[in-house]
């Protein structure tokens, strides 16, 4: 495997710490995701999505996540709920995440939600979504940066000895730090994948690394993990049954198992 992009961090790279099943619409689906081995469960609070949930349903999903940690089984673990926002303001995002509780992360998926980052307190963990076009070119600004700042910062980061692990001196002021950057296709949730091999991963923009989304399925997730070595993977439509909404137990199981197996190679 002569993959020059990743040779620098091969030694440090472990299996993806985030395996997120998104677009969960019921506590039953949440349970399927948890039983499959997902670490994060995403629910879409934006009402215009076909997989959206209201606050009451989101609370049921969070309760299901809580049950896992409270269980007496040997393999009990903390599952992280993630609320997905598109055009909500900072106040709304903060209020919803606080109301859901249990360390619910905020995934900032649209321009409005991304612009709200400065108004979201640091105690709420944030996932910044950026889009890649079909060629793998990233077309979204990174947290707190204009296009010009982004270009010079990226150049500086990539040329540094530690790549994306280099310490960042964030300017004092509104919040600019996020926990993860998630890279999705332009038509999020469509199941279309972009050209992974051309992707230039933005380094140094997040505290914990980056998550790959966009067109992942149980069939192609192994290749994606081996080629790109992301810190996390995210799947929605790729593990649905024929309805395109309800999660398939078989697909969820296969997805998580194939991701873990690929990371072990």
Secondary structure as UniProt FT lines:
FT   HELIX           4..7
FT   TURN            8..12
FT   STRAND          18..21
FT   HELIX           27..36
FT   STRAND          40..44
FT   TURN            47..48
FT   TURN            50..51
FT   HELIX           55..70
FT   TURN            74..75
FT   STRAND          80..85
FT   HELIX           90..100
FT   TURN            102..103
FT   STRAND          105..108
FT   HELIX           111..115
FT   HELIX           116..119
FT   TURN            122..123
FT   STRAND          126..132
FT   TURN            134..135
FT   TURN            143..144
FT   HELIX           147..159
FT   TURN            161..162
FT   HELIX           163..165
FT   STRAND          180..185
FT   TURN            188..189
FT   HELIX           196..198
FT   STRAND          210..212
FT   TURN            218..220
FT   HELIX           221..228
FT   STRAND          232..235
FT   HELIX           237..239
FT   TURN            242..243
FT   HELIX           249..264
//
